[in-house]
Amino acid sequence: MKIIFASAYSEDDSRARGLLRSGDVYITKPFELNELLAKNQEVLKTRGG
């Protein structure tokens, strides 16, 4: 399973916790739809999905 965190928390420790809990990508709000789609494609490429 691939996990993308989209969060309002932008502190470094929040990002680290998300990634350490098996998150593949952590992006903070507000974000553009194009950024989310690009991150999704990145996850699919790197994980062989």
N, C-alpha and C positions, 0 to 999 in steps of 0.2 A: 504494500500500500504506500502510496506517495502522499506526503503531507505538505501543504503550503499554508503557513500561518499568515493571516492578514490581521494586523492588530493595531490598536491605537497606542500601544506602549512602544516607545522608541528607545528606551534606555538600553544600554549595552547588556546589562544583566538579564533583561527580559528576552532579548534576542538570543543570548547564550542558552538560557533555560529552554526556549522553544526548540533550538537546534539540537540540544543535548537530549531532548525527549523525542528523538527520532524525526524531527521536522527536517524536510528537505530544503525549504526556502522560507524565509521570514521577511515579509514586507510590511511597512507601516502605512497606516492611513494618514492622510488621503493619498490614494494612488490612482494612476490612470488605468483604464481598462487595457490599453496596449501593454503596459508594464506587467499586469497580471497575466495576460496571454503569453507574453514573452517568457516569463518565469515558468509558466506551465510547460511550454515547449522545451525549455532548458531542462526541467526535471525529467520529462519523457526521454530526452536524448541521453542524459547521464545515467539514468537507471534502466535503460534498455526497454522502456515501455513503448 
